[in-house]
Amino acid sequence: MIPKTFKEVIDLGDGREISIETGKLAKQAHGSVVVQSGKCMMLCTVVSNYKASDVDFLPLTVDYREKFASAGRYPGGFFKREARPSDGEVLTMRLVDRVLRPLFPKDYHSETQVMIQLMSHDENVMPDAMAGLAASAAIQLSDFPFECAISEVRVGRVDGELIINPTRAQLKDSDIDMVIGASEDSVMMVEGEMSEISEEEMVEAIKFAHEAIKVQCAAQVRLAEAVGKKDVREYEPEAEDEALQQKVHGMAYDRVYEIAKKGSAKHERSEAFGAIKEEIKASFSEEELEEVGDLVSKYYHKAEKEAVRNLTLNEGLRLDGRKTDEIRPIWCEIDYLPSVHGSSIFTRGETQALATVTLGTSRDANIIDMPSYEGEETFYLHYNFPPFSTGEARPIRGTSRREVGHGNLAQRALKGMIPDDCPYTVRVVSEVLESNGSSSMATVCSGTMALMDAGVQLKKPVSGIAMGLISDADSGNYAVLSDILGDEDHLGDMDFKVTGTADGITACQMDIKVKGLSYEILVKALMQAKDGRLHILNRLTDTIAAPNAEVKSYAPKIVTKIIPNEYIGAVIGSGGKVIQELQKETNTTIVINEDPDTEEGIVEILGTGQEGIDAVIAKIDALMFKPEVGSVYEVKVIKMLDFGAVVEYIEAPGNEILLHVSELAWERTEKVSDVVNMGDVFDVKYFGLDPRTRKEKVSRRALLPKPEGYKERPPRNDRGDRRGGGNRDRKPRRDRD
């Protein structure tokens, strides 16, 4: 029996639409939908345990996977099945998680899984833009305690026109690539990259996206109503004790406020706050702590948060004593590491990033192999966040999702400033050595200086800043914070990272934790961020004003040479013999790529010594050397034979040709050595292919004056006899005895 299905269709314009369907697949999940646009189809399922986990947070897992079968492909590698998620999949998981997580109740602690699978791929549809819609639609069909429907869309701008969910082809021509997540009444998440756009243009794009999201949220509500909206499940909320909360608040609030007001360093402040907490706990008996100890800790942290927020709202002061728009002290250094191709240190307050740059060939490009996208990156950035950077000791279990996300943000901030004609593959690695607020923005700053130190000719330097927000919905009072601390990120209502040049924004990432953030506050935050970015940018350019003109002496130099495809085989040689020997002799790395559009070969020559690079170029030129008929060339005798001399073209070493004894001089030559000797250098004329011998012919005598009275000897016939000479009556060979 065919199951009953329910479907909603969303019109995107330009003949494009998105459908949301339920009732056919994965019916044992607590909610499931198939979202389709064109031939792109993704299945999203959601499940949440009815029993709460023994933790004090929401154990939410968002998993996004692209099946290789969706594009009719096999997984790469030895094991032919999907394995760990790619960076692209991890980034999509983060986009969805950041919008969903704040909408679950803070006291809901049941294990919850959101699984999104790309089942059918369409090259004209970018699936990550629909993942948030799929997740929210599935949750709307469940009984989860979830605040409201949300969705996410991508915004591009081509020729000044904003587009919802552009194709990958359109995105190549777009100067904006942003993903916005929102509910019907609130923008909650923004992430993307831009080509130096203004703050006003960014706000316009966010508003445009929000209007499309409202339509998608309404479609989810209609679908849930058509299916029959389930009652929200009952769950056991956290225990509360209002009297205990007031008692702890009275013991903690004023003391925390006074300590926060003094302004202090992270560890000093943490120790002082920790001492207050321990004193409060000590005022309870062991029996009381055993019963309500967790609540005491919980209420203390609520009081601490309230005191710190009120200090900023009431007096404009922050935990470290700064004003709301003040940037922490900055110091920078370049060329710190003696053996790397480029390096820099950026330190802002208690946050420090050490960046390195490595220069390589196209062979070092980062290969992207996903069902929805295949390609390579010749500029990429990796971000490492070791536990010692926050004074902690914890297990290291590979690259975290956070590290992937922060590295991607910094990469997007910088990549637009890499020149189009940069011959290198460029890898930047950021090692976060200290962290107390916005290590990703420190990575952007250190990455900029390291690239300039390495001699990469950046179009413009880029800086970044993290902004925060503390607001009071009842009074309408708010404070926008520049260069936030880690504590302010945790205690505040917004984490807004903005990067850019002196002329505009290049990337952003925003997470908003309060409902109904006005565009007025958003614009203020962006303009305050601009002032902070420019202040930081000045510190970077004070350290290194412009990219170094040359790469370092020990860094590889790279030269790119274009050759016709017909010569690629000659450069490589049989079994790679020529290119391997050439690399060994010149201490270089040679990479050859074919350009299918131009039918030319692109040869990359990488080496630390210019002499080696020049030797490779000379060898390639020699292999490509093609003499022109009638031209004169200088040659050198390299071998003596009975019937002539082997000569080498001076301008193309390695290119040899036989100079026949008959072409040495006008006079009859008995011995080659009577005319030339080893090492002699002289000119010859090139005649091309000799029609009789089918071999290339050069002549020395053709450039010499003909002796007076010289009589030309008759040319030889096909048998080698002189025409008009003897042996005319000789019988054919077959008639002889």
Disulfide bonds with the S-S distance in Angstrom:
none
